[in-house]
Amino acid sequence: MHLYSGTRVHSSREKIFALLKQDESTHIDELVERLEPALSSSEIFAALFELELAGKIRQLPGKNFVKCF
């Protein structure tokens, strides 16, 4: 039995990706503020890291994020 739920991680990445725009950066604080009732800040940080490693998002200076296409 796994304590780690891949489905939850997948849905957290989808939620974050849906909030980001390609032409306008979003600050990390705004993402946490909008998602925190559903996701903890550590889940948000982990999902952002995974999305960045996958090449789907990019971190800009000042902890701002944008979608990559």
GIHUSUL-V739322 format. One record per residue. RES is the residue in one letter. BURIAL is I if it has 24 or more other ideal C-beta (glycine too) atoms within 12 Angstrom, else O. Layout:
# GIHUSUL-V739322
<<RES & BURIAL> <RES & BURIAL>>
This chain:
# GIHUSUL-V739322
<<M & O> <H & O> <L & O> <Y & O> <S & O> <G & O> <T & O> <R & O> <V & O> <H & O> <S & O> <S & I> <R & I> <E & O> <K & I> <I & I> <F & I> <A & O> <L & I> <L & I> <K & O> <Q & O> <D & O> <E & O> <S & O> <T & I> <H & O> <I & I> <D & O> <E & O> <L & I> <V & I> <E & O> <R & O> <L & I> <E & O> <P & O> <A & O> <L & I> <S & O> <S & O> <S & O> <E & I> <I & I> <F & I> <A & O> <A & I> <L & I> <F & O> <E & O> <L & I> <E & I> <L & O> <A & O> <G & O> <K & I> <I & I> <R & O> <Q & I> <L & O> <P & O> <G & O> <K & O> <N & O> <F & I> <V & I> <K & I> <C & O> <F & O>>
